[in-house]
């Protein structure tokens, strides 16, 4: 077997501040204390110097740590793979500088790769082209050349861009958007031109978002409550002889107060060639190396993917077949049945890898997502995460924010919701919650004059003593006592407790944390992006199709899903104004015109915009960086 990429490392070394190989139990003394990279001496006469309290365990190509303090078994991950994924999802924040040098191959400025914006003394301005791009003249050879500046460069039908932008988010299939001689109403462009236009819109959306989101690390807020969840996307098969889907997952985070979506990241990298990666992995012996030490640790290689299909996972019962507490318990059982508790990709005989680009291990994208949030939200005083019950999301959050969890400036909670109720059943659950609140006030009349929020917290404080331990980790769950129409049945679990057996905060603070728990901000974004784009619509199972899924308008190439998710995120954050939080029933009626003034975009509420942004401002956005 070939040696590891780093033969001196017991676990993958830290890379640019990324080290996730430590115990993920906040109440354990090893939390945020990584295992040593040095080989550990063992045995009766082994020295205690430089010894850690982890045991490295291996199964085939998998590696895991066993924490000797709490017996947790966190899997070992590649810090290099996580860093690569962080760089991928944050690449839009780095200006895509166009190299502009003397085009004369015999000129010294060309041979030295002297960029016109870095070596201004070697060039002189020489006017502009007819479309406004600046021209320069090389001082060495006298050659003149231009540097494309406008966002509409090479856009011969730029007048249709607005229409295409609108139609992409208007639930129209791509062929309808394109239109043409078939009589379909559209912009009358070929499909190749349409895909070029989508690429252009995507680039402009990312460039515009980058210009605003670069300011996020400087944003000063006392706190943010952030909801985190995942959304599955199915890619249609391209050949009727191989009717297998590509199943990908996008992880998203949204602020509770503003609704701003900080990221929507799909576990798919469109920039790499799967054939080249596979050939290089075989040539370099990557398959023979333990997975955390591989060169391509973050990617699903073909043999690994096929092998994963043979590892069966206990099937979690359908939501409508079980109660919510049973659903929570079954989810824990499914996690414990995995070979890697953090790996949440689901593969079977009806799924396959993408033909273009490469599928990333979902847990690596989740780690990258939270490290991305850590960087972007560095100026926030306190952050509270409310996450879907997913062991991979939990591990990624606790790893990226471990130091802040110990400082108690970050909290993390699971939120599990059961939504498969009919409308009358939802009304019934809401009325039941109101009755229980009235019964509480009857028993405690001293709270009747309090604001509704404080009454809710007093009810939660009363119920904290009755929390139930569920699952192999004995996590304590609270039955959330205030159902609403969007979340009619909900349970919450506090994950960042650094004390054993008891809360590490007083009951008032715990009641506040539990009362804020919701996944609604991110689930609302998920719902609206599916409604806005036919390509992002849910798939359905055809009759006799086994586990296969099919959607008439779903994508055949995963890269289009990446682009449309990015495009809709920018539209949702900056263009589309909403009223925000639901106004209390007893609030006074607004005067004419006040309702419209109250409509704001998430970016306006967060402080990244002063008003709604027009589609024209995004499409023809021009970076202030002179090299763009």
Steps between C-alpha positions, in 0.01 A plus 500: 500500500642843413595720790290792610553835329660617823675202658588696814140594583281288722201710397480762223686817606332837542475707180437877510326477836286200403528204739181304563639178648402530863218384725171669407348465849497853651479358854821299450846625595622405152255733324701736276816308599620325181672165504876514466647465153798314649508123541402409856707264711290230662560224746584453866824697493397769254583855595221744573679783322308634197233232531141594432181337620386362166533154348519479121275232359486376141254296299603432140583845361299682767656659809337611823610630839383357830494762772625343822319761709145451372521202258377702202620376159541798264606397147827643368462746212741659256570860600644552152174383342298735722730792416461425127123505542515828696702653217246373246189644663667832587676549164238754390628742766840519327505727191550307179783711367542507124866484404575794277852508360667592176378252234829512305666163574846652427457785748674490838173605673327196351785268596506636857120467525488867602134576572388847393339568840797378704770662285347829401842656432548261204181612318324825411122563458392510136134599496197268493324269257157573356335302784700678769777251576832672581791470260868495594830531316809304594796733561748233392370403156221751434231230461146617589230278650172527686374352826130396505335690784125500457291218639323479162822416313418253221128525582359555150139474621534673835148645467349156577695448824234656722227288343704182543578589862128546570397184315759284677330587829149485356456121505558475125683204341822592322358424155212737570745767615697463177195492272569493128353383170292227665246766590579500873498851641846589623799718423572317173855378568659160454550270797877549475450876521263455793758299695758771423256760633444296817878487551514877460213559746663263747835681479336837550294378798811365669700815426222717643458277808878503558508881499247505785592187694864604530364738764347219708814439714480867604129475588447570868192348659432394857362164385368297208266201507576285196297208365686224313355218291573291191307465175522203263525549124452219251663512156322319218661216310624584151470151347192278520731196514644626831213639702690596810478840667776718639397599855662815641447700818515875553554642849363846572497747790260789555475769767180488705443875528598625155445183298839549331636177350875491561573204277344222296773249426454185290737205546612516139815649344443582130859621444672160497513222242389165650695294246826685572448474877419128480804426282731697729354334811578158354845605377605648836352214705243721669262205541758318712543788744274543802229748406596795727850502346394480137579760239134503394343441841201729444386339174292189448723273291329232292609192697414665832158594368422148384627358829275737698193352331572168666497649848133488594360752741200439723205660334342784692121457500303747296404812691129434468542155655650610832463762768760776525685352798517164319632677191775660710591164653504322162727770361751430778480128423568565132805710589644229727457243225738690271866417465567876523251680724564833325452369144142559389512429125245236402589274210326198355459311176291785358765774544823579318781758488475806272636474147645852518670651803536302822277427796650604832452303822209684662673533837792687340259756354332535840834559674591758236161670539549559873863610465375743235240632747768525768705731279207708373335551840813571701366832629176364649489502879295182549384243248235236555458221248172310463573195283313209356572171677804391301820368657711644219359850550555469876864393463574774247348772718675388818835471318489843334373686807666290775689787662194724500291221653748476786486880536116474500469744210353225282220251564373211289166320507332220309149575377286211377164575338211283386297675231291231332175619652183603320385859534228412757756300702734799502221725622426246771860493622516882503178518703633237738808717558280801572294298748813386683616861521165607647520216750849617604378857554209368703752329730733803499289817486806707597629463141187629326633855466827388341570529129423184304870424441573494875195283566629250244838489672340439839308206353825359356675539836226294661548225240879482509490254788295259288741476206548147364824318424488350150759310298834338565658828609218561754429847361226684686207616287228754579149472356457851363172628648409767241397340169423716199368428153844467338654296785206318664704237690852578616769375740824677596830370640784714645834375360764740631476423872852500651382365836416137569149425619378859534465815293801729477273805503227621733140402428406845365769481234412140413133596465603780265711263286222240474227760432692631194535153344375476141600382153243720329742763351701246300203273424314802359794565267503132397128513421520824303799401289318178401190703409705755305693261276364196319850346499511510881150350541457182701520173313239225510523125470357356179283190528714187489815711534630337816712757685552715192360851484410710200403859439409617155689827538786392729857561389717248318818682605557576872687823421173669398363429849805670655444807281127529560540464877756782496284717274189453711692564826609842368148575377350392834747701708517824302209533255187354653354715784278338760312623804719304738362372827128448538342796680311432825123490471462781754738733310338823376403517134752665274426820313482494119847453355659382825470132408703556183768688695526208741591264215873433511743252352707276730810700403331822611415350839853372543657832400654398166266713286302822536221396268388225261752437222374496142582216263678751275736600783595135547528408133716799413689518825858613451764422759702789637810283471685646199610156390147374450 
